[in-house]
């Protein structure tokens, strides 16, 4: 099979894409010429499980079909998703990763794992990347247990299919009991070549926003709220050149959502027996999609977040941010089948699977919930009497953002970021950004600032409030262990998440990756990182190599995570122990936000 990935074609029109998405078998096509068309029988499958301590992983190109069109993907051992890797806490694992692509560097990052910096898999920071025809040996001791995942950190290969789940069995028994388990890896697939999708976002970031408000909406608002309130609301959004329907940059109009590599009508199925406790390991391995997950007719008991055990909490539904993992226990009984329903947060699509007594069974699939609207309160502008002088109209026409060439980097081999020269100030005084970091940023890359922010730990999130279901919040998550460090932070670093929607420019403090100095930490120190989301988008923030110990409103330790979700208008803090020397990536895990500049380097030095 030709390992070169050819250019992708134009996407299918919406109606045809939706029609075949439910019928396509998806997955790898076994050999040249063996595919029988878009209407081949669905094959609900779980990726192969590889267990032990020695692994050979080949990264190559494989033809797949999820929408009725055969498209190239980047795969591991010919599989999308990549094989599930099963390890044991305390073992030393060796993974020989070979680049079988005809062109382009590759890499694998072991998301959420604490390991030496040269094993972290970020080209330009951890190592130089893996060139075509070459291999790299990852070898490290597994010092933790739980549900994690792995993915490429090279350009857009993650979007193209290079991701898989990791399950690490503990040395000591879990604090909870279950009889069987299933891994459920959620992802998003596009027939577009990912770099072309990025270019489209740069040219027209609202391409997938089909739901902009109309004259009819305005008339209904006048009827319900009055003319003055409607004009005031439209004026506020107009000054910001934004829309309250802009909940996600890429959604179901471009994406086909997958569960373990299976499209919705493929009906991935996990089996159970009556009376069993079933552990479901949810992994959000998507590039850009938040999923709201529920199993109608079943309560879910959350027992772990990001691989770490938490005090059990019973819920009907949870939102899983990009890169997060949640372990939940369910006890199915009284029905032969239950639908696992995972809708995107913008309510433009869903993926579903089934828990069943035997293969072939299905349960009713619910409708997606109504589409929510953002409010000024959601974005940190509630009660401010407008925007407090926050009129962005003076910025109209100013140039900014980054160019289309994303191959450059801060260091040799680094992929992502932009080469803009960042200067000026943004009024965010009094912040500690680490030695040498600039307190300001480029005003051309900032289209709004939140005026009234709070942790919102007990907020289910936009579109989940008051829906009649018990929805998990961060306030519900409490680690089963006390603060693993015990020390109060010795200093505080505050960073603002900034962006410009029209330019599709994303950054920390208005400084893109290429224009920012590293954040420097001293080995062994305990510090507090404070994040403030000034944008109207939600950002999952991931710090490589170090745990993020999320605090409550009183700045007390609450829950240990590797990815911290940041909804609009939030200010959240977490403690970090700088106990791993080296250069580490710190970024938004929305793939195209990271590539557009929302990334920093963190250096832990003696």
C-alpha positions as CSV (number, residue, x, y, z in Angstrom):
1,X,0.0,0.0,0.0
2,X,1.3,3.4,-0.9
3,X,2.3,5.1,2.4
4,X,2.2,8.6,0.9
5,X,-0.8,10.7,2.0
6,X,-2.2,12.4,-1.1
7,X,-4.0,15.7,-1.0
8,X,-7.5,15.5,0.3
9,X,-10.5,16.5,-1.8
10,X,-13.4,18.8,-1.0
11,X,-15.8,17.6,1.7
12,X,-19.1,16.0,0.8
13,X,-22.1,18.2,0.8
14,X,-23.8,18.2,4.2
15,X,-26.9,16.0,3.3
16,X,-24.9,13.3,1.6
17,X,-22.2,13.3,4.3
18,X,-24.8,12.8,7.0
19,X,-26.5,10.1,5.0
20,X,-23.5,7.9,4.5
21,X,-21.9,8.6,7.9
22,X,-24.5,6.4,9.5
23,X,-23.9,3.6,7.1
24,X,-20.1,3.6,6.6
25,X,-18.3,0.8,8.3
26,X,-15.3,3.0,9.0
27,X,-12.0,1.7,10.1
28,X,-9.0,0.6,8.1
29,X,-9.5,-0.9,4.7
30,X,-7.8,-4.3,4.6
31,X,-5.8,-4.3,1.5
32,X,-5.9,-2.6,-1.8
33,X,-9.2,-3.1,-3.8
34,X,-11.0,-5.0,-1.0
35,X,-13.4,-2.2,0.0
36,X,-16.9,-2.9,-1.2
37,X,-18.4,0.6,-1.1
38,X,-20.0,3.0,1.4
39,X,-22.7,0.6,2.2
40,X,-20.6,-2.3,3.5
41,X,-22.0,-3.9,6.6
42,X,-21.1,-2.0,9.8
43,X,-18.3,-3.5,11.8
44,X,-18.5,-2.4,15.5
45,X,-15.1,-3.1,16.9
46,X,-12.8,-2.3,19.7
47,X,-9.1,-1.5,18.9
48,X,-6.7,-4.4,19.5
49,X,-5.2,-4.5,23.0
50,X,-1.4,-4.8,23.3
51,X,-0.1,-5.7,26.7
52,X,3.2,-6.5,28.3
53,X,6.4,-4.4,28.5
54,X,7.8,-4.6,24.9
55,X,5.9,-2.9,22.0
56,X,6.6,-2.2,18.3
57,X,4.5,0.6,17.0
58,X,4.6,1.5,13.3
59,X,3.2,4.8,12.2
60,X,2.0,4.8,8.6
61,X,-0.7,5.7,6.2
62,X,-3.9,3.7,5.9
63,X,-7.0,4.2,3.8
64,X,-10.2,4.5,5.8
65,X,-13.9,5.2,5.1
66,X,-16.2,6.9,7.6
67,X,-18.4,9.0,5.3
68,X,-18.7,7.0,2.1
69,X,-15.4,8.3,0.7
70,X,-12.0,6.5,1.0
71,X,-9.6,8.9,2.7
72,X,-6.0,8.6,3.9
73,X,-5.3,8.5,7.7
74,X,-2.2,8.3,9.9
75,X,-2.4,5.2,11.9
76,X,-0.5,3.0,14.4
77,X,0.0,-0.6,13.2
78,X,-2.7,0.1,10.6
79,X,-5.4,0.8,13.2
80,X,-7.6,3.9,13.8
81,X,-7.8,4.4,16.7
82,X,-4.4,3.1,17.6
83,X,-4.1,-0.1,19.6
84,X,-5.0,0.1,23.3
85,X,-1.8,-0.2,25.3
86,X,-2.2,-2.1,28.6
87,X,0.6,-1.7,31.1
88,X,1.2,-2.4,34.8
89,X,2.2,0.2,37.4
90,X,5.8,-0.3,38.4
91,X,6.9,-2.0,35.2
92,X,9.4,-0.5,32.8
93,X,8.0,-0.4,29.2
94,X,10.0,-0.2,26.0
95,X,8.2,1.1,22.9
96,X,10.0,1.1,19.5
97,X,8.2,3.6,17.3
98,X,9.0,3.5,13.6
99,X,8.0,6.2,11.1
100,X,6.8,4.3,8.0
101,X,5.4,7.5,6.3
102,X,6.9,8.4,3.0
103,X,7.4,12.0,4.2
104,X,7.0,14.1,7.3
105,X,8.3,13.7,10.8
106,X,6.2,12.0,13.5
107,X,6.1,11.5,17.2
108,X,4.1,10.1,20.1
109,X,3.2,11.9,23.3
110,X,2.1,9.9,26.3
111,X,-0.7,12.2,27.6
112,X,-0.8,12.6,31.3
113,X,2.2,10.3,32.1
114,X,4.9,11.5,34.4
115,X,8.2,10.5,32.8
116,X,11.6,11.9,31.8
117,X,11.5,14.9,29.5
118,X,13.3,13.1,26.6
119,X,10.5,10.5,26.6
120,X,7.6,13.0,26.4
121,X,7.5,13.0,22.6
122,X,7.3,16.7,21.7
123,X,9.5,17.6,18.7
124,X,11.7,20.6,19.4
125,X,11.4,20.3,23.2
126,X,11.7,16.6,24.1
127,X,13.6,15.4,21.1
128,X,14.0,16.0,17.3
129,X,11.1,13.9,16.2
130,X,11.2,10.7,14.1
131,X,12.1,11.1,10.5
132,X,10.8,8.8,7.7
133,X,12.4,5.5,7.8
134,X,13.8,6.0,11.3
135,X,12.8,4.8,14.7
136,X,12.9,6.1,18.3
137,X,12.9,4.0,21.4
138,X,10.8,5.2,24.3
139,X,11.7,3.5,27.6
140,X,10.4,4.6,31.0
141,X,9.1,3.3,34.3
142,X,5.4,3.4,34.7
143,X,4.8,5.2,38.0
144,X,1.0,5.6,38.0
145,X,-2.2,3.7,37.1
146,X,-5.5,4.5,35.5
147,X,-6.9,5.6,32.1
148,X,-4.7,7.7,29.8
149,X,-4.1,8.1,26.1
150,X,-1.4,8.7,23.5
151,X,-1.3,10.8,20.4
152,X,1.0,12.5,17.9
153,X,2.5,15.9,18.7
154,X,3.5,16.5,15.1
155,X,1.5,19.0,13.0
156,X,-2.0,17.7,12.5
157,X,-1.4,13.9,12.7
158,X,-3.6,13.7,15.8
159,X,-6.5,14.9,13.7
160,X,-5.6,12.4,11.0
161,X,-6.0,9.4,13.3
162,X,-2.9,9.0,15.4
163,X,-4.3,8.5,18.8
164,X,-5.1,5.6,21.1
165,X,-5.9,4.7,24.7
166,X,-3.7,3.5,27.6
167,X,-4.8,1.4,30.5
168,X,-2.4,1.0,33.4
169,X,-3.3,-1.6,36.0
170,X,-2.4,-0.7,39.6
171,X,0.0,-2.5,41.9
172,X,-2.6,-2.2,44.7
173,X,-6.3,-3.0,44.2
174,X,-8.6,-0.2,43.0
175,X,-10.6,1.5,45.8
176,X,-13.7,0.4,43.8
177,X,-14.9,-3.0,42.5
178,X,-16.1,-3.9,39.0
179,X,-16.7,-7.2,37.1
180,X,-15.8,-6.1,33.5
181,X,-14.6,-3.1,31.7
182,X,-14.8,-1.3,28.3
183,X,-12.6,1.5,26.9
184,X,-14.7,4.1,25.1
185,X,-12.5,6.5,23.0
186,X,-14.3,9.5,21.5
187,X,-12.9,11.3,18.5
188,X,-13.7,13.5,15.6
189,X,-13.0,12.7,11.9
190,X,-12.9,15.0,8.9
191,X,-12.5,14.1,5.2
192,X,-10.7,17.4,4.8
193,X,-6.9,17.3,4.9
194,X,-6.3,18.8,8.4
195,X,-3.9,21.5,7.2
196,X,-6.7,22.6,4.8
197,X,-9.1,22.8,7.6
198,X,-6.7,25.0,9.6
199,X,-6.4,27.3,6.6
200,X,-10.1,27.5,6.4
201,X,-10.3,28.5,10.0
202,X,-7.8,31.2,9.4
203,X,-9.8,32.5,6.5
204,X,-13.3,32.2,7.9
205,X,-13.4,31.0,11.5
206,X,-17.2,31.0,11.6
207,X,-17.5,28.6,8.6
208,X,-19.3,25.9,10.7
209,X,-21.6,28.4,12.5
210,X,-24.8,27.7,10.7
211,X,-26.9,29.2,13.5
212,X,-26.2,32.9,13.4
213,X,-29.2,34.9,14.6
214,X,-31.7,36.2,12.1
215,X,-34.3,38.9,11.8
216,X,-36.9,36.4,13.0
217,X,-34.8,35.7,16.1
218,X,-34.7,39.5,16.8
219,X,-38.5,39.8,16.4
220,X,-39.0,36.9,18.9
221,X,-36.6,38.6,21.3
222,X,-38.4,41.9,21.1
223,X,-41.7,40.0,21.9
224,X,-40.1,38.2,24.8
225,X,-37.7,40.7,26.2
226,X,-38.7,44.1,24.9
227,X,-37.2,46.4,22.3
228,X,-34.7,48.1,24.6
229,X,-33.2,44.9,25.9
230,X,-33.0,43.4,22.5
231,X,-31.2,46.4,21.0
232,X,-28.9,46.5,24.0
233,X,-28.0,42.8,23.5
234,X,-27.5,43.1,19.8
235,X,-25.3,46.2,20.3
236,X,-23.1,44.4,22.8
237,X,-22.5,41.4,20.5
238,X,-22.1,43.7,17.5
239,X,-19.4,45.8,19.2
240,X,-17.5,42.5,19.9
241,X,-18.1,41.3,16.3
242,X,-19.1,37.9,17.8
243,X,-22.2,35.8,18.0
244,X,-23.8,33.9,20.9
245,X,-24.1,30.8,18.8
246,X,-20.4,30.5,18.4
247,X,-19.9,27.5,20.7
248,X,-17.3,25.6,18.8
249,X,-14.9,26.3,15.9
250,X,-15.5,23.0,14.1
251,X,-18.6,20.9,14.6
252,X,-20.8,18.2,13.2
253,X,-21.1,20.1,9.9
254,X,-17.5,19.1,9.2
255,X,-16.9,16.3,11.6
256,X,-18.1,12.7,11.8
257,X,-18.0,11.7,15.4
258,X,-16.5,8.3,16.3
259,X,-16.6,5.9,19.3
260,X,-13.7,3.5,19.2
261,X,-13.4,4.3,15.5
262,X,-17.0,3.5,14.7
263,X,-19.5,6.1,13.3
264,X,-23.0,6.4,14.9
265,X,-24.9,3.8,12.9
266,X,-22.0,1.3,13.2
267,X,-23.3,0.9,16.7
268,X,-20.2,0.0,18.7
269,X,-21.4,-2.5,21.3
270,X,-20.0,-3.5,24.7
271,X,-21.5,-6.5,26.4
272,X,-22.6,-7.0,30.0
273,X,-24.4,-9.6,32.1
274,X,-27.2,-8.7,34.5
275,X,-26.0,-7.9,37.9
276,X,-22.5,-6.9,36.8
277,X,-20.7,-3.7,37.7
278,X,-19.2,-2.5,34.5
279,X,-16.3,0.0,34.4
280,X,-16.4,2.4,31.4
281,X,-13.1,4.1,30.7
282,X,-14.0,7.3,28.7
283,X,-11.2,9.0,26.8
284,X,-11.8,12.2,24.7
285,X,-9.2,11.8,22.0
286,X,-10.8,14.3,19.7
287,X,-9.0,17.3,18.1
288,X,-11.6,20.0,18.8
289,X,-14.8,18.5,20.3
290,X,-16.3,18.5,23.8
291,X,-18.8,15.7,24.4
292,X,-21.7,15.6,26.8
293,X,-22.1,11.9,27.8
294,X,-25.1,10.1,29.2
295,X,-26.6,6.6,29.2
296,X,-30.4,7.0,29.5
297,X,-31.8,4.6,32.1
298,X,-28.5,4.3,34.0
299,X,-26.8,6.2,36.7
300,X,-23.0,6.6,36.3
301,X,-20.7,6.6,39.3
302,X,-17.6,8.6,38.5
303,X,-14.6,6.9,40.2
304,X,-11.6,8.5,38.5
305,X,-10.7,11.6,36.6
306,X,-7.6,11.9,34.4
307,X,-6.5,8.5,35.7
308,X,-6.6,9.5,39.4
309,X,-9.2,8.0,41.8
310,X,-11.8,10.3,43.2
311,X,-14.5,9.9,45.8
312,X,-17.4,8.3,44.0
313,X,-20.1,10.6,42.7
314,X,-23.3,9.5,41.0
315,X,-24.4,11.5,38.0
316,X,-26.7,11.3,35.0
317,X,-24.4,13.1,32.6
318,X,-20.9,14.6,32.3
319,X,-19.1,16.9,29.9
320,X,-15.7,15.6,28.9
321,X,-13.2,18.2,27.6
322,X,-10.8,17.4,24.9
323,X,-7.9,15.3,26.4
324,X,-9.7,14.4,29.7
325,X,-10.5,10.9,30.8
326,X,-13.3,9.8,33.2
327,X,-13.8,6.3,34.6
328,X,-17.4,5.5,35.5
329,X,-19.2,2.4,36.9
330,X,-22.6,1.4,35.8
331,X,-24.9,-1.5,36.9
332,X,-27.2,-2.4,34.0
333,X,-30.2,-4.5,34.8
334,X,-33.8,-4.6,33.7
335,X,-33.1,-3.8,30.0
336,X,-31.4,-5.8,27.3
337,X,-29.7,-2.7,25.8
338,X,-28.7,0.8,26.8
339,X,-27.6,3.7,24.5
340,X,-24.3,5.4,25.3
341,X,-25.2,8.9,23.9
342,X,-22.4,11.4,23.4
343,X,-23.5,14.7,21.8
344,X,-21.2,17.6,21.0
345,X,-21.5,20.7,23.1
346,X,-22.8,22.7,20.2
347,X,-25.6,20.2,19.6
348,X,-24.7,19.7,15.9
349,X,-24.1,16.0,16.1
350,X,-23.4,12.9,18.2
351,X,-21.9,9.5,18.4
352,X,-23.5,6.6,20.1
353,X,-22.8,3.0,21.1
354,X,-24.7,0.4,23.0
355,X,-24.3,-1.6,26.2
356,X,-26.1,-4.9,25.5
357,X,-26.6,-8.5,26.6
358,X,-25.6,-9.7,23.2
359,X,-24.4,-8.2,19.9
360,X,-27.0,-6.7,17.5
361,X,-29.2,-5.2,20.2
362,X,-30.0,-1.5,20.2
363,X,-31.9,0.9,22.5
364,X,-33.7,4.1,21.6
365,X,-31.3,6.9,20.6
366,X,-32.4,10.3,22.1
367,X,-32.6,13.5,20.2
368,X,-29.8,16.0,20.7
369,X,-30.7,18.7,23.2
370,X,-31.7,22.2,22.1
371,X,-28.8,24.4,20.9
372,X,-27.7,26.8,23.7
373,X,-26.8,30.4,23.4
374,X,-23.9,32.2,25.1
375,X,-24.7,35.1,27.4
376,X,-22.7,38.0,28.5
377,X,-22.6,36.4,32.0
378,X,-21.0,33.3,30.4
379,X,-18.2,35.3,29.1
380,X,-17.5,37.2,32.3
381,X,-19.4,40.4,31.4
382,X,-22.4,40.0,33.6
383,X,-23.5,43.0,35.7
384,X,-20.8,45.2,34.1
385,X,-23.3,47.6,32.4
386,X,-22.1,46.8,28.9
387,X,-18.4,46.2,28.5
388,X,-16.9,49.0,30.6
389,X,-15.4,50.7,27.6
390,X,-14.7,47.4,26.0
391,X,-15.4,48.5,22.5
392,X,-13.4,46.6,20.0
393,X,-14.6,48.5,16.9
394,X,-11.4,50.6,16.9
395,X,-9.5,47.4,16.0
396,X,-11.4,46.9,12.8
397,X,-9.1,46.5,9.9
398,X,-5.9,46.1,12.0
399,X,-3.7,43.3,10.8
400,X,-2.8,40.4,13.1
401,X,-2.9,36.7,13.5
402,X,-0.3,34.3,12.0
403,X,0.5,33.2,8.5
404,X,-0.4,29.9,7.0
405,X,3.1,28.4,7.3
406,X,3.0,26.4,10.4
407,X,6.2,24.5,9.9
408,X,8.4,26.8,11.9
409,X,9.1,26.6,15.6
410,X,10.9,27.9,18.6
411,X,13.5,25.3,18.4
412,X,14.7,23.0,15.7
413,X,12.0,20.6,14.8
414,X,9.2,22.3,16.8
415,X,5.9,22.2,15.1
416,X,3.2,24.7,15.7
417,X,3.1,28.3,16.9
418,X,3.6,31.4,14.8
419,X,6.5,33.7,14.0
420,X,4.9,37.0,14.8
421,X,6.9,39.6,16.8
422,X,4.9,40.3,19.9
423,X,5.2,43.6,21.7
424,X,3.2,46.2,23.6
425,X,1.1,45.8,26.6
426,X,-2.4,44.6,27.4
427,X,-3.0,46.2,30.7
428,X,-2.6,42.9,32.6
429,X,-0.2,44.3,35.2
430,X,1.1,42.6,38.4
431,X,1.4,39.1,36.9
432,X,4.4,36.8,37.4
433,X,5.0,35.2,34.1
434,X,8.3,33.5,35.0
435,X,11.8,34.9,34.5
436,X,12.1,36.8,31.3
437,X,8.5,36.6,30.2
438,X,6.7,39.7,29.0
439,X,3.7,40.9,30.9
440,X,2.0,42.2,27.8
441,X,1.0,41.1,24.3
442,X,-0.1,42.2,20.9
443,X,-3.4,44.0,21.1
444,X,-4.1,42.9,17.5
445,X,-4.4,39.4,18.8
446,X,-7.0,40.2,21.5
447,X,-10.6,40.8,20.8
448,X,-12.1,40.8,24.3
449,X,-11.2,40.6,28.0
450,X,-13.5,39.2,30.7
451,X,-14.4,41.9,33.2
452,X,-15.9,39.7,36.0
453,X,-14.5,36.2,36.4
454,X,-14.9,33.4,38.9
455,X,-13.9,29.7,39.3
456,X,-17.4,28.4,38.4
457,X,-16.4,25.0,39.7
458,X,-20.1,24.2,40.4
459,X,-21.3,25.2,37.0
460,X,-22.3,22.3,34.8
461,X,-21.6,24.3,31.7
462,X,-23.3,26.1,28.8
463,X,-26.1,23.9,27.6
464,X,-26.3,21.7,30.6
465,X,-27.8,23.9,33.3
466,X,-31.3,23.1,34.4
467,X,-31.8,20.2,32.0
468,X,-33.4,18.0,34.7
469,X,-30.4,15.7,34.9
470,X,-27.6,15.5,37.5
471,X,-24.6,16.8,35.7
472,X,-21.0,16.4,36.9
473,X,-19.1,19.5,37.8
474,X,-15.5,20.1,38.9
475,X,-16.9,20.9,42.4
476,X,-18.0,17.2,42.6
477,X,-14.5,15.9,42.0
478,X,-12.4,15.2,45.1
479,X,-9.2,13.1,45.0
480,X,-9.2,10.2,47.5
481,X,-5.8,11.4,48.8
482,X,-4.7,14.7,50.4
483,X,-2.5,17.2,48.8
484,X,0.5,15.0,47.7
485,X,3.0,17.8,48.3
486,X,1.5,19.4,51.4
487,X,3.3,22.8,51.0
488,X,1.6,26.0,50.3
489,X,2.7,27.5,47.0
490,X,5.7,29.8,47.3
491,X,4.7,32.0,44.3
492,X,2.0,32.5,41.8
493,X,1.9,32.8,38.0
494,X,-1.1,34.3,36.3
495,X,-1.8,33.8,32.7
496,X,-4.7,35.0,30.6
497,X,-6.1,32.9,27.8
498,X,-6.5,35.3,24.9
499,X,-7.7,35.2,21.3
500,X,-9.2,36.9,18.3
501,X,-12.1,35.0,16.9
502,X,-12.1,36.7,13.4
503,X,-8.4,36.2,12.9
504,X,-8.4,32.7,14.6
505,X,-5.5,33.8,16.6
506,X,-5.0,32.2,20.1
507,X,-2.4,32.9,22.8
508,X,-1.5,33.3,26.4
509,X,-1.4,37.0,27.4
510,X,-1.6,38.0,23.8
511,X,1.7,36.4,23.0
512,X,1.9,33.5,20.6
513,X,4.3,30.7,21.2
514,X,7.0,32.0,18.9
515,X,7.0,35.4,20.6
516,X,7.1,34.3,24.2
517,X,9.9,33.6,26.6
518,X,9.8,30.3,28.4
519,X,8.1,30.1,31.8
520,X,10.9,29.2,34.2
521,X,10.4,27.0,37.3
522,X,12.9,26.1,39.9
523,X,13.3,22.4,40.5
524,X,11.5,21.3,43.6
525,X,9.4,24.5,44.1
526,X,5.7,24.5,44.7
527,X,3.8,27.2,42.9
528,X,0.3,28.2,42.0
529,X,-0.8,28.7,38.4
530,X,-3.8,30.9,37.9
531,X,-5.6,30.9,34.5
532,X,-8.1,33.5,33.4
533,X,-10.2,32.9,30.3
534,X,-10.8,36.1,28.5
535,X,-12.2,34.5,25.4
536,X,-15.7,33.3,24.5
537,X,-14.4,29.8,23.8
538,X,-13.7,26.9,26.2
539,X,-10.1,25.8,26.5
540,X,-8.7,22.5,27.9
541,X,-5.2,23.4,29.2
542,X,-2.6,20.7,29.5
543,X,0.8,21.0,31.2
544,X,3.2,18.3,30.2
545,X,5.3,16.4,32.7
546,X,3.8,17.8,35.9
547,X,0.5,17.2,37.7
548,X,-2.0,20.0,38.0
549,X,-3.6,20.0,41.5
550,X,-6.8,22.0,41.1
551,X,-7.9,24.2,44.0
552,X,-11.3,25.1,45.2
553,X,-12.5,28.7,45.7
554,X,-10.6,28.9,49.0
555,X,-7.4,27.9,47.2
556,X,-7.4,24.5,48.9
557,X,-6.3,21.3,47.1
558,X,-9.3,19.5,45.6
559,X,-8.5,17.2,42.7
560,X,-5.4,16.1,40.8
561,X,-5.7,16.4,37.0
562,X,-3.5,16.5,33.9
563,X,-5.9,18.7,31.8
564,X,-7.8,21.6,33.3
565,X,-10.9,22.8,31.5
566,X,-11.4,26.5,31.3
567,X,-14.9,27.7,30.2
568,X,-15.4,31.3,29.2
569,X,-15.3,33.9,32.0
570,X,-13.5,31.5,34.5
571,X,-10.6,32.1,36.7
572,X,-9.2,28.8,38.0
573,X,-6.1,27.9,39.9
574,X,-4.0,24.8,40.5
575,X,-0.9,23.9,42.3
576,X,2.2,22.5,40.6
577,X,5.2,20.8,42.1
578,X,8.2,21.3,39.7
579,X,9.6,17.9,40.3
580,X,10.6,17.0,36.7
581,X,13.6,18.7,35.1
582,X,13.5,19.6,31.5
583,X,11.6,21.5,28.8
584,X,7.8,20.9,28.8
585,X,4.9,22.0,26.5
586,X,2.0,23.9,28.1
587,X,-0.9,24.5,25.8
588,X,-4.5,24.5,24.9
589,X,-5.5,20.9,23.8
590,X,-7.8,22.2,21.1
591,X,-5.4,21.2,18.3
592,X,-6.0,24.2,16.0
593,X,-5.8,26.6,18.9
594,X,-2.4,25.2,19.9
595,X,-1.2,25.5,16.3
596,X,-2.6,29.0,16.1
597,X,-0.3,30.0,19.0
598,X,-1.9,29.1,22.4
599,X,1.2,27.3,23.7
600,X,4.1,28.1,26.0
601,X,7.3,26.3,26.9
602,X,7.8,25.6,30.6
603,X,11.4,25.0,31.8
604,X,12.1,23.3,35.1
605,X,15.7,24.1,36.0
606,X,18.0,23.7,39.0
